[in-house]
Amino acid sequence: MSTEPIELTESQLAVLKHALGVDWRPLPYRNGFKAPEGHADRDTCESLVVIGLMSRTETVYFVTSRGFQVMFGAGWRAMKARAEE
């Protein structure tokens, strides 16, 4: 797995946040983004699939483990522990 930083567009970041629910809550509580043909964010989701940060079924996109790592990095465990206190 590459350790090079990934630069995300604002749209890509917004899709990842929404898929995980962290646009509403401090910790992820879901993993899914429904974007059927014609959806305004479908191209953004597909761009995240190409770089390995999302996978998909026919209409639903999921953040991959690499996507989680990019979103939360090494601070993920600490952030989760603080939220559980």
Secondary structure, DSSP 8 states (H G I E B T S, - for coil): ---S-----HHHHHHHHHHHTTTTSSS-----EE--TT-TTHHHHHHHHHTTSEEE-SSEEEE-HHHHHHHHGGGHHHHHHHHH-
